[in-house]
Amino acid sequence: TSKLILDPDLDTYYIMDDTLLALPQSQDRLATIRASVWAMLKRKNLSEAERVRVAVFAAQLQEADMDRIINSAKTALVEDPNFFGFSASFQSNIPPALPEYAGKTEPFIALLNRIAAGKPVSPEEFLLSANAARDAAFTLWHKLVAEEDRMLEHRISVFEARKSRNVSLSLAALLVALFLAYAIMRSITTPLSKVIDALLAQEAMDFSRRVDVQREDEIGVVASGVNRVADTLGTTIKQIIASAQSQSAAATTWAGASQELAQTEEGNALVKQMVDSIKGVAKNAAALRELARKFKV
């Protein structure tokens, strides 16, 4: 019953105009004409005012009803391919239905014009033509309603398909975004984990660990710095170990020499000094060796 129809698609809009407005108006008018004119014909000898009224009925039925109904249906047929595709059912069922409707309505309008002109028409002939026009209006109405339902159902299915597609695309985009976020996070956390492992190894005196990260960003700079620190400390520790070994060798040499000097009296004093020096060297060498055991290079 609503008069506020805002259908954006012209094909279903014009079908709506027929099914919701034009055809119900025509059916109501046909009922009024059948009752009024049939009563006039039974009385015979229509007055001038009654013939004018019949002429108005004929004009309204022609212009406000039949012409509007047929034109709206034809417009819907023309616009149909432009909205949600071509409807084969609509294009096959409605074109033949329009001549059938006009073929029953036009004779009734002509009959009304004969009555308005004062020509004799029997009540039985009038009633038969009026019923045929009424039945034709309802037949066309049912066909248009069925076709509009099909077209609206198709439109709903298209909208649902679009919704499903959009939801699928949104989920796919979300999955891609999650994958990219995970990949970006891994590209940051993985090299950072390697840097942390190298630093923890250095804290445990293990300078053999290197960070295998070849990057030009800040993480690459940090990794290169950790590797340089490990290289520098490793070189220093190797030098310390080499020095400790050298001092141990010197202590061994001095020990041999002290045995030879100890055989003379003058050598005893010198041996005592050498022994003190050897003890110092040996102590330092032992400390260096003990420190060297803690490092891994």
KAGI-V466967 format. One record per residue. N is the residue number from 1. RES is the residue in one letter. PHI is phi in degrees with one decimal (* if undefined). OMEGA is omega in whole degrees, 0 to 359 (none if undefined). D_LAST is the distance of its C-alpha to the last C-alpha in whole Angstrom. Layout:
<<N;RES;PHI;OMEGA;D_LAST> <N;RES;PHI;OMEGA;D_LAST>>
This chain:
<<1;T;*;184;92> <2;S;-69.9;174;90> <3;K;-99.5;184;91> <4;L;-104.4;182;87> <5;I;-97.7;182;86> <6;L;-122.4;178;83> <7;D;-74.4;182;82> <8;P;-77.2;182;79> <9;D;-99.2;189;80> <10;L;-67.9;182;84> <11;D;-65.1;180;85> <12;T;-71.3;178;84> <13;Y;-64.2;182;86> <14;Y;-73.7;172;89> <15;I;-65.2;176;89> <16;M;-58.4;179;89> <17;D;-58.7;178;92> <18;D;-72.6;188;94> <19;T;-75.1;185;93> <20;L;-95.4;187;93> <21;L;-121.3;191;95> <22;A;-67.8;182;98> <23;L;-66.8;175;98> <24;P;-58.8;176;99> <25;Q;-63.4;179;101> <26;S;-66.6;179;103> <27;Q;-63.8;177;104> <28;D;-65.1;180;105> <29;R;-67.6;179;107> <30;L;-62.5;178;108> <31;A;-64.0;179;109> <32;T;-65.0;180;111> <33;I;-63.7;182;113> <34;R;-60.0;181;114> <35;A;-68.5;185;115> <36;S;-71.0;186;117> <37;V;-70.8;178;119> <38;W;-60.9;177;120> <39;A;-65.0;178;122> <40;M;-63.7;183;123> <41;L;-66.4;179;124> <42;K;-69.5;178;126> <43;R;-80.7;181;128> <44;K;62.8;178;129> <45;N;50.0;181;130> <46;L;-66.6;178;127> <47;S;-76.8;178;128> <48;E;-61.2;179;126> <49;A;-64.0;180;124> <50;E;-68.6;178;123> <51;R;-65.9;176;122> <52;V;-63.0;180;120> <53;R;-64.1;178;118> <54;V;-64.5;178;118> <55;A;-63.6;177;117> <56;V;-64.6;177;114> <57;F;-57.7;182;113> <58;A;-64.3;181;113> <59;A;-66.2;179;111> <60;Q;-63.3;181;108> <61;L;-65.1;180;108> <62;Q;-74.8;190;107> <63;E;-87.4;185;105> <64;A;-80.1;185;103> <65;D;-112.6;189;103> <66;M;-62.3;181;103> <67;D;-61.7;180;102> <68;R;-64.0;182;99> <69;I;-62.2;183;98> <70;I;-67.8;180;98> <71;N;-63.7;178;96> <72;S;-63.3;179;93> <73;A;-64.2;179;93> <74;K;-65.9;177;93> <75;T;-62.5;178;90> <76;A;-62.6;178;88> <77;L;-64.0;180;88> <78;V;-69.2;184;88> <79;E;-82.5;186;85> <80;D;-53.2;182;83> <81;P;-64.9;184;81> <82;N;-84.4;185;79> <83;F;-133.9;177;78> <84;F;59.7;173;76> <85;G;88.2;183;77> <86;F;-79.0;178;80> <87;S;-96.8;183;82> <88;A;-63.9;180;84> <89;S;-64.4;180;86> <90;F;-63.9;182;87> <91;Q;-70.8;180;88> <92;S;-94.6;186;90> <93;N;-92.1;187;92> <94;I;-82.3;180;93> <95;P;-53.0;177;95> <96;P;-73.2;180;97> <97;A;-73.1;181;98> <98;L;-66.8;176;99> <99;P;-63.2;177;102> <100;E;-63.7;178;103> <101;Y;-64.3;180;103> <102;A;-65.1;181;104> <103;G;-66.0;177;107> <104;K;-100.2;183;108> <105;T;-83.1;182;108> <106;E;-61.4;176;110> <107;P;-61.4;179;113> <108;F;-69.3;177;113> <109;I;-64.7;178;112> <110;A;-62.9;178;115> <111;L;-64.8;177;117> <112;L;-64.2;178;117> <113;N;-65.4;176;118> <114;R;-64.1;179;121> <115;I;-64.3;180;122> <116;A;-64.1;179;121> <117;A;-82.5;178;124> <118;G;87.9;179;126> <119;K;-81.1;184;126> <120;P;-71.6;176;127> <121;V;-140.0;181;124> <122;S;-77.6;177;125> <123;P;-58.6;181;123> <124;E;-67.3;178;121> <125;E;-61.9;179;120> <126;F;-63.1;183;118> <127;L;-64.7;180;117> <128;L;-64.0;180;116> <129;S;-69.2;179;114> <130;A;-63.9;179;112> <131;N;-65.0;179;111> <132;A;-64.2;178;110> <133;A;-65.1;179;108> <134;R;-63.9;180;106> <135;D;-61.6;179;105> <136;A;-65.0;179;104> <137;A;-64.5;180;102> <138;F;-70.7;178;100> <139;T;-62.1;178;99> <140;L;-63.8;180;97> <141;W;-60.4;180;96> <142;H;-62.8;180;94> <143;K;-66.4;179;93> <144;L;-66.4;178;91> <145;V;-61.3;180;90> <146;A;-61.9;181;88> <147;E;-68.7;178;87> <148;E;-65.2;177;85> <149;D;-60.6;180;84> <150;R;-62.7;182;82> <151;M;-67.3;178;81> <152;L;-69.5;177;80> <153;E;-64.0;177;78> <154;H;-64.3;179;76> <155;R;-62.6;179;75> <156;I;-62.1;180;74> <157;S;-63.4;177;72> <158;V;-65.4;179;70> <159;F;-63.1;179;69> <160;E;-65.4;178;68> <161;A;-64.0;178;66> <162;R;-63.8;179;65> <163;K;-62.7;180;63> <164;S;-62.3;179;62> <165;R;-64.1;180;60> <166;N;-65.3;177;59> <167;V;-64.1;179;58> <168;S;-63.3;179;56> <169;L;-64.0;179;54> <170;S;-65.0;178;53> <171;L;-64.1;179;51> <172;A;-62.9;178;50> <173;A;-63.4;178;49> <174;L;-64.0;179;48> <175;L;-63.4;178;45> <176;V;-62.8;179;44> <177;A;-63.3;178;43> <178;L;-64.1;179;42> <179;F;-63.7;179;40> <180;L;-63.4;179;39> <181;A;-62.0;179;38> <182;Y;-64.6;181;35> <183;A;-63.6;179;34> <184;I;-65.2;180;33> <185;M;-62.7;179;32> <186;R;-66.1;179;30> <187;S;-66.1;178;29> <188;I;-95.9;187;28> <189;T;-72.8;182;26> <190;T;-63.7;177;24> <191;P;-65.9;177;22> <192;L;-64.2;178;22> <193;S;-63.6;178;21> <194;K;-64.8;178;18> <195;V;-63.4;180;17> <196;I;-63.0;178;18> <197;D;-61.0;179;16> <198;A;-65.6;179;13> <199;L;-66.6;177;14> <200;L;-64.5;177;14> <201;A;-65.1;178;11> <202;Q;-64.6;177;10> <203;E;-61.5;179;13> <204;A;-89.8;177;12> <205;M;68.9;178;9> <206;D;-106.4;181;6> <207;F;-103.4;179;5> <208;S;-88.8;182;5> <209;R;-75.8;177;8> <210;R;-122.3;179;11> <211;V;-94.4;182;14> <212;D;-89.5;180;17> <213;V;-131.8;179;20> <214;Q;-110.1;181;22> <215;R;-139.9;181;25> <216;E;-103.5;183;27> <217;D;-90.8;184;28> <218;E;-62.5;180;26> <219;I;-65.3;176;24> <220;G;-63.5;177;22> <221;V;-63.3;179;22> <222;V;-62.0;180;20> <223;A;-61.6;178;18> <224;S;-62.5;178;17> <225;G;-62.5;178;17> <226;V;-63.0;179;14> <227;N;-65.1;179;12> <228;R;-65.1;177;13> <229;V;-61.1;180;12> <230;A;-63.6;179;8> <231;D;-63.6;182;9> <232;T;-63.5;180;10> <233;L;-65.9;179;8> <234;G;-63.1;178;5> <235;T;-62.5;180;8> <236;T;-62.8;181;10> <237;I;-66.5;177;8> <238;K;-61.5;178;8> <239;Q;-63.4;178;11> <240;I;-62.4;180;12> <241;I;-64.2;179;11> <242;A;-62.8;178;13> <243;S;-65.4;179;16> <244;A;-63.9;179;16> <245;Q;-65.4;179;16> <246;S;-64.9;179;19> <247;Q;-67.4;177;21> <248;S;-64.2;178;21> <249;A;-65.0;179;22> <250;A;-65.3;179;25> <251;A;-63.5;179;26> <252;T;-65.4;179;27> <253;T;-63.1;180;29> <254;W;-64.4;179;30> <255;A;-62.8;178;31> <256;G;-65.5;180;33> <257;A;-66.7;181;35> <258;S;-65.8;179;36> <259;Q;-66.8;178;38> <260;E;-68.0;182;40> <261;L;-72.0;183;41> <262;A;-63.9;182;42> <263;Q;-75.8;179;45> <264;T;-110.2;182;47> <265;E;-70.4;180;48> <266;E;-67.8;182;47> <267;G;-71.7;182;43> <268;N;-62.2;180;43> <269;A;-64.8;179;43> <270;L;-65.8;179;40> <271;V;-61.8;180;38> <272;K;-61.8;178;38> <273;Q;-64.9;181;37> <274;M;-66.0;179;34> <275;V;-61.8;178;33> <276;D;-62.7;179;33> <277;S;-65.8;180;30> <278;I;-62.3;179;29> <279;K;-59.4;179;29> <280;G;-64.1;179;27> <281;V;-63.0;181;24> <282;A;-61.4;179;24> <283;K;-62.9;179;23> <284;N;-64.7;180;21> <285;A;-64.5;179;19> <286;A;-65.3;179;19> <287;A;-65.0;178;18> <288;L;-65.5;179;15> <289;R;-64.3;179;14> <290;E;-63.9;177;15> <291;L;-66.6;182;13> <292;A;-65.1;179;10> <293;R;-64.6;182;10> <294;K;-78.3;184;10> <295;F;-100.9;174;6> <296;K;-127.3;185;4> <297;V;-128.2;none;0>>
